[in-house]
Amino acid sequence: VHKAIGDRLHCVFVDNGLLRFKEQERVMDMFRDHLHLPVDCVDHSAQMLTALKGVTDPEKKRKIIGAEFIECFKNFKSEIEKRTGVRPTFLVQGTLYPDVIESCPPPGSDQKHSHTIKSHHNVGGLPKELGFELIEPLRMLFKDEVRKLGAIMDVPRQFLSRHPFPGPGLGVRIL
């Protein structure tokens, strides 16, 4: 996306308080110093952990985490608009096909709902009031295909070989 639109891209990494040790620093270093992407880190950890306090049902946690990401994106959108004078209209996210399989009805099935394995914070669209058009260029790809694509695009090997860590991660598993 950065190669396509250049300095009109505004990346955001959300520290949700549910990351691996030093994950924020490693990701920000990779984005800035190795991928040369303009990225802001938003610390949304206090809000996320407060919203999850006392919740034990994994599916409820996933829904809360999704709602908190949306709230964070709303705030970041406002900040970017104030900073640049331009209202962001697109949200690009890295949804992968396994997320879609687990969360949505099969394509072309005319089903309104699937037998959801688990919901994902980044699948199912965005609230209209957020005002973003959603772009998911990797939506139909598996992780191994994304890694191959990244290699073709000269993404550093250490980034491609990292084990992915989902947004809800620790929140669903141990909180």
Residue, then its C-alpha position, 0 to 999 in steps of 0.5 A: v500500500h505504501k508503494a502505491i500511495g506513498d505519504r498518504l498512508h498513515c499506519v497505526f500499531v495498537d498496543n492493546g496491552l495483550l502483546r508478547f514481551k517487547e512486542q511493541e518495540r520490535v514491531m515499531d522498529m521493524f516498521r520504521d527502520h526496516l520497512h520504512l513505513p510511517v507508523d504511529c503507535v497508539d497505547h490503548s492498553a488501559q482501555m482494553l484491559t479495563a473493558l476486559k476486566g472480569v469477563t471470562d467468556p472467550e467469545k465475549k472477550r473477542k467482541i469486546i476486543g473488536a469494539e475496542f479496536i474500532e474505538c481506537f481507530k475512531n480516535f486515530k482517524s480524528e487525530i490524523e484528520k486534525r494533523t493533516g486536514v484530510r479525513p481518512t476514508f480507507l482502512v487497510q487491514g491484514t485479514l487472512y483467509p483462515d480468519v474468514i473461514e473461521s468467522c464467515p459463511p462460505p462464499g457463494s453459499d447464500q448463508k447469512h451466518s456460518h457455524t462460527i468456529k470463533s469470531h475475529h476482531n477484524v472480520g465482519g466489516l466495520p460500523k458505518e459510523l466509522g466512515f471507512e471503506l475497508i480494504e483487505p488485500l490479503r483476505m483470500l490468502f493463507k499465511d504461507e502465501v502471504r510470506k511468499l508474497g512478502a519475500i517477492m516484495d523484499v520484506p525482511r526475512q526476520f519479519l516474514s519468519r515471525h510467528p503471528f500473534p493475534g490481536p485478542g491473543l492473551g486476552v482470550r487465553i489467560l485473562 
